[in-house]
Amino acid sequence: MTSTAKMRWIFWVFPFFFALAISHAQDKQTRVLHMKVLDNIDPRTNRYTDLAFERAREINADLIILELDTYGGALNDADEIRTRILNLDIPVYAFINKDAASAGALISIACDSIYMAKGSSIGAATVVVQDGTAAPDKYQSYMRSIMRSTAEAKGRDPHIAEAMVDEDIDLDSISTEGKVLTLSVSEALTYGFCDARAESVEEILSRTGVENYTIEVYELDAVDKTIDVFLNPFISGILILIIIGGIYFELQTPGVGFPIAASILAAILYFIPYYLNGLAENWEILMFFIGLILLAVEVFVIPGFGIAGILGLVFTLGSLALVMINNDGMEFELVHPDEIFKATITTLLALLGAILVMFVGGVRLANSKFFSRIALTEVQEKSEGYTSTFYQSSLLGKTGTAFTVLRPSGKIMLDGEIYDAYTRGEYIAQGEDIEVISTEGTSLKVKKRA
């Protein structure tokens, strides 16, 4: 084929393929994932955003629109969400639909573009404690640094971002010293913290030139919603109450099975959601079971209440509180004080509730028909011929020596014979002199001889 013929062939064929390519481009729809954060930033929000981004990758989303209306929340969770957005290879647009305060401002600044509805605001990112006062400076310093670095990463003014945290920063007409910075829609537009005003997701897409699109509103499925429910501190408190109460009632009525089954189920429902959310670390769960083992040792092996019992309580309650806190090992520097306060109060209130249930429920259980079926409730009086004495009354007052250590139970030797014995709770070393003070029951009751 001559060069002239080739040119003629290209001249006729090229427009056809060009038109086909244009048609294909027009037919391709932009996939948009619309996610909503309309409450405080906490572990549930953290998990929701993680799952939403996973969904965006599954559907090959071209764009994510994150709708925000929040007054803030846990710093650690907000930082993890911020980092997740910065590392995402899909553009994320923030749609501030009224408020993006504190942690919400940090998340918004991490997004590629920011759109704000009429009457919205962004800023006021000072870290506060439970009573609303400013947290210690180490928390403010960390918040200032991540606000500044996030703004720099997205080409926004880092000094303005820092002024949202630090009331001592004076930016002339933008902010005055003594007040943290909060920007309205018009101010955010002026200083580069808002790309445009928009009242809906559709308006955002229209402003960015996206015409052919599909929107998927991301919502948790039934399983994830259930997990989300169990991350609520109130529900966590109820589960802790059941865990502690179930263990107590099982020890009071061994062999019944229901209390310990309820306790195990509550422990599963308590730990799994926090584990899936990345809060419950392996060592914290192990700490819980070590605490239970220490309590069992205290109850069954060395009766009384000593070091094992105290450590068992500390380990058990400590682990239940720690799984609610977003700590890194034993590092708590960046954990918001509110998180520690909330976890501690939840655990202590649950313990108090369990104690009340033990006292009130214990009395009702003892008087219930169910209890009478599984336990002997009648009194076998001595006057009716019943006796619990296995030894001759002549042994009363006898003296001998401790054949083994008594703490408080063990064995004693009387006149060359070995008997089972126990004390009133005191410790008696092997070889010490003892005196029998009661012969009732299957063991002799003794005391150390003065």
Buried (B, 14 or more C-beta within 10 A) or exposed (E): EEEEEEEEEEEEEEEEEEEEEEEEEEEEEBBBBBBBBEEBBBBBBBBBBBBBBEBBEEEEBBBBBBBBBBBBBBBBBBBBBBEBBBEBEBBBBBBBBBBBBBBBBBBBBBBBBBBBBEEBBBBBBBBBBEEEEBBEEEBBEBBBEBBBBBBEEBEBBBBBBBBBBBBEBEBEEBBEEEEBBBBBBEBBBEBBBBBBBBEEBEBBBEBBEBEEBEBBEBEBEEEBEEBBEBBBBEBBBBBBBBBBBBBBBBBBBEEBEEBBEBBBBBBEBBBBBBBBBEBBBEEBBEBBEBBBBBBBBBBEEBBEEEEBBEBBBEBBBBBBBBBBBBBEEEEBEBBBBBBBEBBBBBBBBBBEBBBEBBEEBBEEBEEEEEBEEEEEEEEEEEEEEEEEEEBEEEBBEBEBBBBBBBBBEBBBBBEEEEBBBBBEEEEBEEEBEBBBBBBBEEBBBBBBEE
